[in-house]
Amino acid sequence: MSLISTKGLTLGYGKTTVLSNVTMSINAGEIVTIVGPNGSGKSSLLRALIGALRPAKGTVHRAPGLRIGYVPQKLQIDATLPLTVQRFLNLPKRQTAADVSDALDRAGVPELKEAQMSSLSGGQFQRVLLARALLAKPDILILDEATQGLDQPGAAAFYRQIEAVRRDLGVAVLMVSHDLHVVMAASDRVMCLNGHVCCEGAPDIVADAPEYRALFGTGTKGTLALYRHHHDHDHDHQHAHGHEHENGHTH
Ligand SMILES: Nc1ncnc2c1ncn2[C@@H]1O[C@H](COP(=O)(O)OP(=O)(O)OP(=O)(O)O)[C@@H](O)[C@H]1O
């Protein structure tokens, strides 16, 4: 059953198109990962899927009554504000103590309930954001580079937690990630974006993929489980890796 799908989805800001003609669908219980260079439209796609960005063209369809748990790439919290994890999880909607405990358990951080938000490590913070997303009792979790800033063991542990959540709750997971070697192992399907859907496929097929390396550089050669990459087109808008967004929108 399809939870979210798009047809001919084109996204842009003002006159600039950032993503063209995306047709995709996420089924119940699947783990799908979106990869792609900086500025390739990954976050924009997620924002369109959750309804926060209007399509320039095409459509987004969400199953009726669909509940989405969204984990943003970053969340700024005023460090001077005294705010415990428990209180944070009760914003903006009051939750039962049992639901808060259950969400923190599932996110793997039951001990953080009384901790100050400002005292959390990067990995702990992401798990609290995961707990917050779980409070929505989601059919699908949408995570935007949730492991950014975590070291490799931290990222791997986070993905194991996501897999456990999927196993226990049967939620679908759609995530953007740069941790390719970890992600490849954990995903049912991988979508590579570069202004359009560049390729899509099962991650477990290790292939020599020159086009993929052309996108991601060769620095990662040998450390990645590459997937088969059928490429039948050229890119007229390659983005440099590490590209800073011109409009001050940085991650
Ligand atoms: N609010 C906005 N207003 C104008 N342009 C935007 C806005 N948000 C994103 N963009 C631009 O759209 C393009 C795609 O951005 P997006 O954040 O979707 O890419 P991304 O693949 O998620 O990048 P990254 O890997 O760096 O997070 C970029 O060129 C970016 O500068």
The ligand as a MOL file (V3000), in Angstrom:
LIG
                    3D

  0  0  0     0  0            999 V3000
M  V30 BEGIN CTAB
M  V30 COUNTS 31 33 0 0 0
M  V30 BEGIN ATOM
M  V30 1 N 13.8690 28.4320 1.2760 0
M  V30 2 C 14.6190 28.4600 0.1660 0
M  V30 3 N 14.6420 29.5330 -0.6420 0
M  V30 4 C 15.3800 29.5820 -1.7680 0
M  V30 5 N 16.1720 28.5540 -2.1800 0
M  V30 6 C 16.1980 27.4550 -1.4260 0
M  V30 7 C 15.4440 27.3380 -0.2070 0
M  V30 8 N 15.6670 26.1190 0.3250 0
M  V30 9 C 16.5400 25.5150 -0.5150 0
M  V30 10 N 16.8560 26.3060 -1.5510 0
M  V30 11 C 17.7680 25.9740 -2.6560 0
M  V30 12 O 17.2880 24.7990 -3.3070 0
M  V30 13 C 18.3490 23.9420 -3.6710 0
M  V30 14 C 18.0840 22.5630 -3.0690 0
M  V30 15 O 18.1580 22.6660 -1.6670 0
M  V30 16 P 17.8760 21.4340 -0.7070 0
M  V30 17 O 18.0540 21.9220 0.6940 0
M  V30 18 O 16.5880 20.8150 -1.0780 0
M  V30 19 O 19.0590 20.4580 -1.1240 0
M  V30 20 P 19.6980 19.2250 -0.3440 0
M  V30 21 O 19.9130 18.1750 -1.3690 0
M  V30 22 O 18.8420 18.8770 0.8270 0
M  V30 23 O 21.0780 19.8360 0.1200 0
M  V30 24 P 22.0490 19.4650 1.3510 0
M  V30 25 O 22.6300 18.1180 1.0890 0
M  V30 26 O 23.0600 20.5460 1.2890 0
M  V30 27 O 21.1960 19.5000 2.5940 0
M  V30 28 C 19.6270 24.6080 -3.1790 0
M  V30 29 O 20.2310 25.2530 -4.2580 0
M  V30 30 C 19.1440 25.6170 -2.1680 0
M  V30 31 O 19.9750 26.7450 -2.1080 0
M  V30 END ATOM
M  V30 BEGIN BOND
M  V30 1 1 1 2
M  V30 2 1 2 3
M  V30 3 2 2 7
M  V30 4 2 3 4
M  V30 5 1 4 5
M  V30 6 2 5 6
M  V30 7 1 6 7
M  V30 8 1 6 10
M  V30 9 1 7 8
M  V30 10 2 8 9
M  V30 11 1 9 10
M  V30 12 1 10 11
M  V30 13 1 11 12
M  V30 14 1 11 30
M  V30 15 1 12 13
M  V30 16 1 13 14
M  V30 17 1 13 28
M  V30 18 1 14 15
M  V30 19 1 15 16
M  V30 20 2 16 17
M  V30 21 1 16 18
M  V30 22 1 16 19
M  V30 23 1 19 20
M  V30 24 2 20 21
M  V30 25 1 20 22
M  V30 26 1 20 23
M  V30 27 1 23 24
M  V30 28 2 24 25
M  V30 29 1 24 26
M  V30 30 1 24 27
M  V30 31 1 28 29
M  V30 32 1 28 30
M  V30 33 1 30 31
M  V30 END BOND
M  V30 END CTAB
M  END
